[in-house]
Amino acid sequence: MVFRERSATMTARIADLYRRMEMAYDLVARQLDFTCQGCPDNCCDSYFLHHTYVEWAYLWQGIIELAPAQRKIIENRASDYVTACEEALTKDERSQVMCPLNEEGRCILYQHRLMICRMHGVPSSLIFPNGQSKKFPGCFRCQEIVGDRQVVPEVERAPLFRELVALEQELCGGQQGKLPKVKKTIAEMILLEPPTLSLPH
């Protein structure tokens, strides 16, 4: 099981990257006077797909620390989530199902939540190596706050993505490029259990 060795170095580096994601997010949120407090929506019902083994493994570090009874509840929710999403997709409908890790409106593995979960909400951009960029306007509530502003603060995702990719490459090592590509919801990651890789010391 990946992270069975509990590599302190790898764990600390992922945690530090996540901390800096939060700092970048919080800076933009403060500049916009944006908060999720009192929002009628919950982003945890968004259909997010995640793409790295390293985040999948780190998520599981949180899962294995849960009590067996709570973990069983989460697994049942994950199964229901996958079924509901599959039904929606076959009907060509937008899947909108609450994440199995959400309890009473909050993530029970908040410290282990994945990059997209951390970055969604405020405006951001992604500058590609060729100089082109992609803009992400943020959630509907943030877009209402931004309105017709000409200058909008935003998080630049590229440096954070590069660090995540570097961690992924280090984790996968010689298996990089040979492993199946990750394209999974959190629910699928829960049901499939941790990816079986050898963690470098």
N, C-alpha and C positions, 0 to 999 in steps of 0.2 A: 504494500500500500504506500502510495506516495506520501511523503512527509511523516512516515512512521518513525523515521529517525529523529524527527523534530529538529531539523537543522536550524539552529539559532540564527545563523547568518542569513539564510534565505528568508526565513520568517521575518527577521528584523528589516530586511531590505524591502519586502513587499509592504510591510506595515508602514515603513517610512514613505514609500511612494504613495500609498493611500492617504497618509497624513498630509502630504503636499498637494494632493488632489483636492482635499478638503479645504486647505488654505487658499488655493486658487479659486475654488468655488465661492468660499465665504467672502473673499475680497470683492468679487463682482456682485454678489448678493448685497453686500453692505452699500456699495456704490449706487445700486439701484433701489435701495431700501426695500428689498424683496425678502419675503419670508413665506414658508409653507403654513404658518400658523393660521388656522381658521379657513383653510382652503376647502371648498366643497368636493374637490376631487382627490384621488390618491394615486400617485404615479406607480404604485406597486401593482396596479392592474394593467400596466402597459405591457405589450408583447415585446420583450427584449430578448435578443439572442446574444450569446456570449461566445467568445472565440479563442480562448487560451486555456491550455492545460494548467498553467501556473495559478490562474484565478480559481479554476475548478478545484485544484488541490487545496488552495488556501481556504476556500469556502468549507471544504470538508474538515479542516482543522477545527472549525467552529462546530460543525455538526456532531463530530464524535465526542465533543465535550457535553452534549446535551444528555439529559436523563433518558433512559431507554423508553419510557412511556411517552415522553414528549417527542422523541425521535419517531416513534411509531405513528403518532398523530400527523407529523409532518410528511411522512411517507404516504399516508393515506390521502392527505391533501394534494400531494404532488401527483399521485395517480389520477385523482379527479381533475386536476388542472390539465394534465396531458390529454385526457379524454375530451374535455371541453374544448381545448384548443384545436384538436384534430377535427372535431365536429364543425367548428366554426370555419376552419380552413377549407374543408370539403365543400362548404356552402359559399366559398369565396367571400366570407365575412371577416371583419376585423375582430380578432380575438381580444377580449377584454375580461380577463379572469384574474382574481386576486392571487398574488404570489403566495405559495404555501408557507413561506417564512413570515408572513404578515399576521400579527395577532393584535386585535383591537387597534388597528391603524398604524402599528409600528413593527419594524423588522426585529425579530428576536435574535438575529445574528448581525446586528448593526455594524459591529467592528469588522465583520468579515464580508460585508456586502461588496459587490463587484464594481468594476470601474464605471460601467454605464449607469448603474444605480447611483453612484456618487456624482456623476457629471451632469445628469439630466436635470433640467430646471432652468438654469441661467443660460444666457447666450454664450456660444462658444464658436470657435473656428478650428479648422484643421488645414494647415498649410502643407502641401505635398512637396516632395523633393524637387519636382519640376516647377515649383513656384505657384502653381494653381492652388486655390483654397476652396474649402467647402464651409458654408455657414450653417449653424444650428441656432434657430431663433429662441430656443428655450420653451418651456411649457406655456400653456395658454394664459395662465395668470401672469407670468413674467412678460409675455408679449403685450398684455394689456397695460402693464406698467411702462414698458418701453414706448408704446404708442408710436408716434411719428418722429421720435428723436433722430437727429442726423448722426450723432456720435453716440455709440453704445459700447460700454465696457463689455469685454468678453474674455472667456478663458481660451487660451491657445492650447489645444490638445496635443499637438505634434510632439513636443518634448516629453510629455507624459507617456504617450504611446510608444515612443522610442525606448524609454526605460522599461516599459512593460514587455516589449518585444525582446529586449536584451535578457530579461529574466526568463522569458519563455525559452529562448535559445539555450540558455545555461541549464535550465531544468531538463530540457529534452535531449541535450547533448548530441550524440551520434544518431539519435533517433529522429532528429529534426528533418522534416521532409519525407520521412517514411511513415509517420503516424497519420491516421485519418484526421482530416481537418475538423476542428471543433466548431460546431454551429448548433448550440443547444440552449434551451431555457434553463433556468435554475431548477425547475421541477424535474427536467430530464437528468440533470446532473445529480440530483438527489437520488433518483431511482436507479441510476447506473452505478452509483457508488463512486469512490475515488478512482482517478485514472491510475493504472498500474505502471509506474515509471520508477526508475531508480534515482533518488535524490542525491545530488553531489554534496559532499561534506564541506 
